[in-house]
Amino acid sequence: MIKELILPRGKGEPDSMKKSERRIGYLGPVGTFTGLAVHALFPDEEMTNLHAFPTIENCLLAAHQRTTDVTVVPIENSIGGSVSMTLDWLIHEVEVPIQAEVRLPVHHELLAHPAQAEQTEFETVYAHPQALKQCDQYLRTHYPEIEQRPMNSSAEAAWLVANNPDKPWLSISNFIAKEIYELEAIQSNIENNGMNMTRFIALGYEELDLRADFQKSSMIVSFPENELMTLHQVLGLVDRYDIKPTKIESAPMKTELGHYVFFIDLDTTGKSDAYQQLCQDIRNLGCSLRHLGTYPTLIADIAYGGDR
């Protein structure tokens, strides 16, 4: 049985369950953390129109082509850092607005097929590349010689282990994947940091009416003549409007070596008008600026039960 998802901080009980007509895409298959993020974003809806895509690229292409109304993908983890594929496509491949963000605690389990659960020697561990990063300390300590094989998702890794009962294989997945694919936990909470969190964004062309903890805005900025010192001027403008940056990351412009664009997130809670003027002032510096969205951010929690 899938555990309940709750929103913290006294948000109150969800409204009566209602069937959603939204076409919601997410990084699949069933049992991924992205699937949990979908349920955290829409806790009061019975979602019968979900579309699981095998890769982040497929997710973002569906959002771009309007195959889905809302598409949820991971963008950053507190241990593994930015999800480079998501950032790369947002910057270079698609122009779909960000309509929401949800932050989800992430706990990993080391899973085996029941037929292999008594093994002491395992050959291979399968997981999403981010999960391998987030659990590398545990793997170095307990399985220093094991082969690490990246997968498109941790749920796919669990499926692979479940369908190969004769193989001494492990997966790093979540508690839902464990239940769906009927695996056994060798060890729980194997992430490097117990405060491990992942940010997920919801992309689409229509605003979402969601409860929020605060509001964020995102932009992509490039500087005239690639003069990187312009970043100092941009941050001076941000400070002038008393807006707090929450993330600044450079990415290659893909034109020539040494040319970059900057992905900037800002806390714009109660600062919508100031943010609009900030964007204009940045453009007045000669910068190219693409606004990615002003959107609600939710901090979700998972009721794991037991000792979690």
Secondary structure, DSSP 8 states (H G I E B T S, - for coil): ----EE--SS-------EE----EEEE-STT-HHHHHHHHHSTTEE---EEEESSHHHHHHHHHTTSSSEEEEEEEETTTEE-HHHHHHHHHT----EEEEEEEE---EEEE-GGGTT-S---EEEE-HHHHHHTHHHHHHH-TT-EEEE-S-HHHHHHHHHT-TTS-EEEEE-HHHHHHTT-EEEEE--SS-TT-EEEEEEE-SS------SEEEEEEEEE-GGG-TTHHHHHHHHHHHTT-EEEEEEEEE-SSSTT-EEEEEEEE-TT-HHHHHHHHHHHHHTT-EEEEEEEEEEEE-EE---TT-
